Amino acid sequence: MRIGQYRTTDEQTPWPGVATDDGVVDLAEAGAAAGIHVPDRTSDLLADWEWRRKVDLAVEHAAETGVGVRDSADLDRAAPVDDPQKVVCVGLNYRDHAEEGDNEIPDEPVLFSKFPTSVVGPDDAVRWDPDYTEKVDYEAELVAVIGERARRVEPDEAMDHVAGFTVGNDVSARDLQHGDGQWVRGKSLDTFAPTGPELVTTDEVGDPHDLEIFAEINGERLQESSTENLIFGVDELISFCSQAFTLEPGDLIFTGTPPGVGVYRDPPVLLGDGDSVTIGVEGVGELTNQFETE
């Protein structure tokens, strides 16, 4: 199952939908026509009882009746979850990425956060003030989306709390990140957490620890690896986070980036006005954003 969020040009708030051969099914509209309540935001949908069954029923009803089917050409895509309570990120979670920055290999996950105001969707612009930061970098990441509240869960139970996965770009202002001595400000500028294009459920993704992952800048591939190289797997990360704080439906977990980020290349490859970045994760999708200075 692949759930995106969509809106028309005259709509302020995006709504969850599923793309089909006939168009995009507005889940709330199709669900209402079928006599079932489907919440009109992805975060609320994931918190709803038996949400997967309700989505299936809404899509089936739309296929049979055409109710709730919208023309994809008339729609813009938003982040699959645009209002997470938390955006939790994991640093140094690929051994060779840690080594390229001369960092020690961590003994346990290194956590930091991005503020929810940094979340944007596929095709949205990433913008920044060049007088505020001059070193904007890319990071390809697999992002886990929480589907069921998790508090003090064990690793062997952790995947039961994951709704699915999406693609993320942990955009980073390296001068702010390295200048502060901690990472939150440099990671949390508005628009610095592009995600999408869709939330792909765990059953469709399969093993999240055996997926190709890449980043292309203006068509040139500069990151290429596999999630099999994660130091801490998704199950370990969910369990580790849940020991400290409650994970809620819709929370995003950026699982770390492989080597090849711009700041550590020789010479460095940092992003500027007009650059295009595509992040891809096998079986999950490709996320493209334009980068613009304000």
C-alpha positions as CSV (number, residue, x, y, z in Angstrom):
1,M,0.0,0.0,0.0
2,R,1.3,3.5,-0.9
3,I,-0.3,6.5,0.8
4,G,0.5,10.0,-0.3
5,Q,-0.9,13.4,0.6
6,Y,-2.4,15.6,-2.1
7,R,-4.1,19.0,-2.6
8,T,-5.4,21.2,-5.3
9,T,-4.1,24.7,-5.8
10,D,-7.1,26.1,-3.9
11,E,-6.8,23.8,-0.9
12,Q,-4.8,24.8,2.2
13,T,-4.7,21.4,3.9
14,P,-3.6,18.2,2.1
15,W,-5.5,15.0,2.4
16,P,-4.4,11.3,2.2
17,G,-4.9,9.5,-1.0
18,V,-3.9,6.4,-2.9
19,A,-2.9,6.6,-6.5
20,T,-4.6,4.1,-8.8
21,D,-4.8,3.6,-12.6
22,D,-7.9,5.7,-12.7
23,G,-6.5,8.6,-10.6
24,V,-6.0,9.4,-6.9
25,V,-8.5,8.1,-4.4
26,D,-9.4,10.7,-1.8
27,L,-9.6,8.3,1.1
28,A,-11.9,10.5,3.3
29,E,-14.4,11.1,0.5
30,A,-14.4,7.6,-0.8
31,G,-14.7,6.3,2.8
32,A,-17.6,8.5,3.6
33,A,-19.4,7.3,0.5
34,A,-18.8,3.7,1.6
35,G,-20.2,4.4,5.1
36,I,-16.8,4.3,7.0
37,H,-14.9,7.1,8.6
38,V,-11.4,7.6,7.2
39,P,-9.6,10.6,8.9
40,D,-8.5,13.3,6.5
41,R,-4.9,13.6,7.6
42,T,-2.3,10.9,7.4
43,S,-1.2,11.3,11.0
44,D,-4.8,10.9,12.2
45,L,-5.3,8.0,9.9
46,L,-2.3,6.1,11.3
47,A,-3.7,6.6,14.8
48,D,-7.2,5.2,13.8
49,W,-8.4,1.7,14.6
50,E,-8.0,-0.7,11.8
51,W,-6.8,2.0,9.4
52,R,-5.4,-0.4,6.8
53,R,-8.7,-2.2,6.4
54,K,-10.5,1.2,6.1
55,V,-8.1,2.3,3.4
56,D,-8.7,-0.9,1.5
57,L,-12.5,-0.5,1.7
58,A,-12.3,3.1,0.6
59,V,-10.2,2.2,-2.4
60,E,-12.4,-0.7,-3.3
61,H,-15.5,1.5,-3.1
62,A,-13.8,4.2,-5.3
63,A,-12.9,1.5,-7.9
64,E,-16.5,0.3,-8.0
65,T,-18.3,3.7,-8.1
66,G,-15.8,6.3,-9.1
67,V,-16.7,8.3,-6.0
68,G,-13.6,10.1,-4.5
69,V,-11.4,9.6,-7.5
70,R,-9.6,12.7,-8.6
71,D,-7.5,13.4,-11.7
72,S,-3.8,13.3,-10.7
73,A,-3.0,16.0,-13.2
74,D,-5.0,18.5,-11.0
75,L,-3.2,17.6,-7.8
76,D,0.0,18.7,-6.1
77,R,1.8,16.2,-3.8
78,A,2.6,17.1,-0.2
79,A,4.7,15.3,2.4
80,P,3.0,12.0,3.2
81,V,3.0,13.1,6.8
82,D,3.3,16.8,7.0
83,D,2.5,17.3,10.7
84,P,4.5,14.8,12.8
85,Q,4.8,15.4,16.5
86,K,8.4,14.4,16.3
87,V,11.1,14.1,13.7
88,V,13.9,12.0,15.2
89,C,17.2,11.6,13.4
90,V,20.1,9.2,13.8
91,G,23.6,10.4,13.2
92,L,26.6,8.3,12.2
93,N,24.6,5.2,11.5
94,Y,26.7,4.0,8.5
95,R,30.2,3.0,9.5
96,D,31.8,4.4,6.4
97,H,30.0,7.7,6.8
98,A,31.2,8.0,10.3
99,E,34.7,7.2,9.1
100,E,34.6,9.8,6.3
101,G,34.2,12.5,8.9
102,D,36.8,11.1,11.2
103,N,34.2,10.3,13.8
104,E,34.3,7.3,16.2
105,I,31.9,4.5,15.5
106,P,29.1,4.9,18.0
107,D,28.3,2.2,20.6
108,E,24.7,3.2,20.7
109,P,22.5,5.4,18.4
110,V,23.3,9.1,18.2
111,L,20.0,10.9,18.3
112,F,19.1,14.5,17.3
113,S,16.0,16.1,16.1
114,K,14.6,18.2,13.3
115,F,11.7,20.5,14.1
116,P,8.4,19.6,12.3
117,T,8.5,23.0,10.6
118,S,11.4,21.7,8.5
119,V,9.1,19.1,6.8
120,V,8.2,19.6,3.2
121,G,7.1,17.3,0.4
122,P,8.2,16.0,-3.0
123,D,8.7,18.8,-5.6
124,D,8.7,21.5,-2.8
125,A,11.6,23.9,-2.8
126,V,14.3,23.8,-0.1
127,R,15.1,27.5,0.6
128,W,17.6,29.3,2.8
129,D,19.1,32.7,3.3
130,P,22.7,32.6,2.0
131,D,23.7,35.3,4.5
132,Y,22.6,32.9,7.3
133,T,24.3,29.7,6.0
134,E,26.8,29.1,3.2
135,K,27.3,25.4,3.5
136,V,24.1,23.5,2.6
137,D,24.5,19.7,2.2
138,Y,22.4,16.7,1.3
139,E,21.9,13.4,3.1
140,A,20.0,10.4,1.6
141,E,18.0,8.6,4.2
142,L,15.4,5.8,4.7
143,V,12.7,7.2,7.0
144,A,10.5,5.0,9.2
145,V,7.0,6.2,9.9
146,I,5.5,5.2,13.2
147,G,2.0,3.6,13.0
148,E,1.3,2.6,16.6
149,R,2.3,4.2,19.8
150,A,5.6,2.8,21.1
151,R,6.9,3.1,24.6
152,R,9.6,0.9,26.0
153,V,9.3,-1.7,23.3
154,E,11.8,-4.5,22.7
155,P,13.6,-4.8,19.4
156,D,11.7,-8.0,18.5
157,E,8.4,-6.0,18.9
158,A,9.5,-2.8,17.3
159,M,8.5,-3.4,13.7
160,D,4.9,-3.9,14.8
161,H,4.9,-0.2,15.6
162,V,6.1,0.9,12.1
163,A,3.4,1.8,9.6
164,G,5.8,2.0,6.7
165,F,8.7,3.9,5.1
166,T,9.3,7.0,3.0
167,V,12.3,8.7,1.5
168,G,14.0,11.6,3.3
169,N,16.7,14.2,2.7
170,D,18.4,15.3,5.9
171,V,19.4,18.7,4.6
172,S,22.1,20.2,6.7
173,A,23.6,23.6,7.2
174,R,27.1,22.4,8.0
175,D,28.5,25.8,9.2
176,L,25.7,26.0,11.7
177,Q,25.9,22.3,12.7
178,H,29.7,22.3,13.2
179,G,29.8,25.8,14.7
180,D,27.3,25.0,17.4
181,G,28.8,21.8,18.6
182,Q,25.4,20.3,18.5
183,W,23.3,19.6,15.5
184,V,19.7,20.8,16.0
185,R,19.8,24.3,14.6
186,G,21.8,23.3,11.5
187,K,19.4,20.5,10.8
188,S,16.2,22.3,11.5
189,L,15.9,25.3,9.2
190,D,12.5,25.6,7.5
191,T,12.2,23.2,4.5
192,F,15.3,21.2,5.6
193,A,13.4,17.9,5.9
194,P,12.0,16.9,2.5
195,T,10.1,13.6,2.6
196,G,8.0,11.6,0.2
197,P,6.8,10.9,-2.3
198,E,4.6,8.3,-0.4
199,L,4.3,6.3,2.7
200,V,4.9,2.7,1.6
201,T,3.6,0.1,4.1
202,T,6.0,-2.4,5.7
203,D,4.4,-5.4,3.9
204,E,5.2,-3.9,0.5
205,V,8.8,-2.8,1.4
206,G,9.8,-6.2,2.9
207,D,13.2,-6.2,4.6
208,P,14.2,-2.6,5.3
209,H,17.7,-3.7,5.9
210,D,18.4,-4.7,2.3
211,L,17.5,-1.7,0.1
212,E,19.7,0.3,-2.3
213,I,19.9,4.0,-1.4
214,F,21.3,6.9,-3.4
215,A,21.6,10.6,-3.8
216,E,22.0,12.4,-7.2
217,I,22.9,16.1,-7.4
218,N,22.0,17.6,-10.8
219,G,21.9,14.1,-12.2
220,E,25.3,13.0,-10.8
221,R,25.2,10.2,-8.3
222,L,27.3,11.1,-5.2
223,Q,25.9,8.7,-2.6
224,E,25.3,5.0,-3.3
225,S,25.0,2.3,-0.7
226,S,22.6,-0.2,0.9
227,T,20.6,-0.2,4.1
228,E,22.3,-3.5,4.9
229,N,25.2,-1.2,6.0
230,L,23.2,0.4,8.8
231,I,25.0,0.1,12.1
232,F,21.7,0.0,14.1
233,G,18.7,-1.5,12.3
234,V,15.3,0.0,12.3
235,D,14.1,-2.3,15.0
236,E,17.0,-1.3,17.2
237,L,16.4,2.4,16.6
238,I,12.7,2.2,17.4
239,S,13.4,0.3,20.6
240,F,16.2,2.6,21.6
241,C,14.1,5.8,21.1
242,S,11.1,4.3,22.9
243,Q,13.1,3.8,26.1
244,A,13.5,7.6,26.3
245,F,10.3,9.0,24.9
246,T,7.0,7.8,23.5
247,L,6.7,7.5,19.7
248,E,3.3,8.5,18.4
249,P,1.6,7.6,15.1
250,G,3.0,9.8,12.3
251,D,6.4,10.4,14.0
252,L,9.3,10.2,11.5
253,I,12.6,8.4,12.2
254,F,15.4,9.4,9.8
255,T,17.7,6.4,10.1
256,G,21.0,7.8,9.0
257,T,22.9,8.5,5.8
258,P,25.6,6.6,3.9
259,P,29.0,8.1,2.8
260,G,29.4,10.6,0.0
261,V,27.9,13.7,1.6
262,G,29.1,16.9,0.1
263,V,31.0,18.4,3.0
264,Y,33.5,15.5,3.1
265,R,34.1,15.2,-0.6
266,D,37.4,16.5,-2.1
267,P,36.7,19.1,-3.2
268,P,33.5,19.7,-1.2
269,V,30.2,19.6,-3.1
270,L,27.7,22.0,-1.4
271,L,24.4,23.1,-2.7
272,G,23.5,26.4,-4.2
273,D,20.6,28.2,-5.9
274,G,19.2,26.2,-8.8
275,D,20.5,22.8,-7.8
276,S,18.3,19.7,-7.9
277,V,18.6,16.7,-5.5
278,T,17.0,13.3,-6.0
279,I,17.1,10.8,-3.2
280,G,16.1,7.2,-4.0
281,V,15.4,4.2,-1.8
282,E,14.7,0.8,-3.5
283,G,11.1,-0.1,-3.3
284,V,10.2,3.1,-1.5
285,G,10.5,5.7,-4.2
286,E,12.4,8.8,-5.4
287,L,12.2,12.2,-3.9
288,T,13.3,15.3,-5.9
289,N,13.5,18.8,-4.6
290,Q,14.9,22.0,-6.1
291,F,17.2,24.2,-3.9
292,E,16.7,27.9,-3.9
293,T,18.3,30.8,-2.0
294,E,15.9,33.5,-0.6
